[in-house]
Amino acid sequence: MTTPLQPPAPVLPHRCGIVPPHLLRHLVAEAPERRVVEASRRTLQRDAEQRGAREVRTTRPEPRLPGGMSLHVGKGRPRRPQPAPPASPAHPMSPHRELHDAEHRTDLPGRLVRSEGEPPTPDESVTEAYDGLGATYALLAEAYGRDSLDGKGLTLVASVHYDRDYDNAFWDGTQMVFGDGDGVYFASFTDSIDVIGHELAHGVTQYTAGLTYVGQSGALNESISDVVGSLTKQHALGQTAGQADWLIGAGIFTPKVRGVALRSMKAPGTAYDDPALGKDPQPATMDDYVDLPHDNDPAHDNGGVHINSGIPNHAFYLVATTLGGHAWERAGQVWWDVLTAAHGVRIPQDCDFATFARATMDAASARYGAGSVELDAVTRAWAAVKVTPASAGPAARRR
């Protein structure tokens, strides 16, 4: 008798921000504007406070108010967002969104300003966040049959206008949070649909593979979020892999910045080169892998999770563009199968690049066949970024 695949061990949800700490530190050191220096320093401080406030969250149901609204307790902090009623033929999958205005404070979630199905408000950030949450939900539901981040209809909670001049957006283990930017180098973080998709994808990883947010497993965590962020935009626009820009964070820089986005999956290391922001440090292959300490120093980025993610990012780009068509269909399906253990094998929470590469090859073979063009594309992509796949698949429990 085979043993059912069990959920991953509970992990400490990590505050995952779209802007890496090395970029913010560069602004502190090099930006000529005092306002920007203060904003970047304060953002780093807030991010450190968020990391220090993390707590293990269980899946135990929490009470809800009549009508399904989340019950908020203490300083406006929400209890864990709750699943909606299970989907059924009479009640098909649909998103459940709650948008809050933090009103430039740091107590979350803030004032509820729009719930699912309510008309738009005059606040553009609320509208952009609401639409971005919906676009991400649509990708998960329509491409992969998943009902929200946890697969059980989890309410998507987001807060806009967090703090003042806050230069980041993040997933904190329970909800999305968006800053307005400093207005000099960063615009509002709700301006970019792929940023919204990226951060929500951290929630999907939290509920599936549970990849540890350090070193290569952390870089894979970041890369999967970049993949989902890019696919969210492509799915919303109906783009093929050849039509997509493969940029992460396009739209959050002001015109002052010499750059197009935070990251480029097509050409890692080329997204920006600016006197105040520095140069995009992402490598495209293992030849330029950046080996950083796995410690609490923000300069080391948890072992380079936002830096070395360029390598698996580029591998996915190569698979998607080699296969052509809609990237969420075949390339995305392979990555999704690995993330969700669709074929009965779960990658370890400390998964490295070699193990992940082998897992994607095994997933492509399982879904499309040992002699398939999909498997060939995956194999060639990892070779191109100079990742040698592990000799055997991940040591994990099987169905």
ZIMO-V959225 format. One record per backbone hydrogen bond with DSSP energy under -0.5 kcal/mol. CO is the residue of the C=O (numbers start at 1). NH is the residue of the N-H. Records with the same first field share a line. If there is no record, write none. Layout:
CO=NH, NH
This chain:
11=13
14=16
15=17
16=171
18=20
20=23, 24
21=25
22=26
23=27
24=28
25=29
26=30
27=31
32=34
33=37
34=38
35=39
36=40
37=41
38=42
39=43
40=44
41=45
42=46
43=47
44=48
45=49
46=50
47=51
48=52
49=53
50=53
51=54
63=71
65=68
69=65
70=72
71=79
74=77
77=73
82=155
91=88
96=156
97=116
98=158
99=113, 114
100=102, 160
101=111
102=105
105=163
111=101
114=99
115=118
122=124
123=127
124=128
125=129
126=130
127=131
128=132
129=133
130=134
131=135
132=136
133=137
134=138
135=139
136=140
137=141
138=142
139=143, 144
140=144, 146
141=145
146=148
147=153, 154
148=151
153=84
155=157
156=98
157=176
158=100
159=178
160=102
161=104
166=168, 181
168=179
169=18
170=177
171=16
175=172
176=159
177=170
178=162
179=189
185=254
186=183
188=191
189=192
191=193
192=196
193=197
194=198
195=199
196=200
197=201
198=202
199=202, 203
200=203, 204
201=205
202=206
203=207
204=208
205=208, 210
208=8
212=214
214=217, 218
215=219
216=220
217=221
218=222
219=223
220=224
221=225
222=226
223=227
224=228
225=229
226=230
227=231
228=232
229=233
230=234
231=235
232=236
233=237
234=238, 239
240=243, 244
246=265, 266
247=249
248=262, 263
249=252
252=187
254=257
257=259
258=273
263=248
267=270
271=260, 261
272=280
274=278
278=274
285=288
286=289
289=291
290=292
293=295, 303
296=298
297=300
298=301
300=303, 304
301=305
302=215
304=307, 308
307=283, 310
308=311, 312
309=313
310=314
311=315
312=316
313=317
314=318
315=319
316=320
317=321
318=322
319=323
320=324
325=241
326=329, 330
327=332
330=334
331=335
332=336
333=337
334=338
335=339
336=340
337=342
338=341, 347
341=344
345=347
348=351
349=212
352=356
353=357
354=358, 390
355=359
356=360
357=361
358=362
359=363
360=364
361=365
362=366
363=367
364=368, 369
365=369
369=372
372=376
373=377
374=378
375=379
376=380
377=381
378=382
379=383
380=384
381=385
382=387
383=386
385=286
386=388
387=389
394=396
397=346
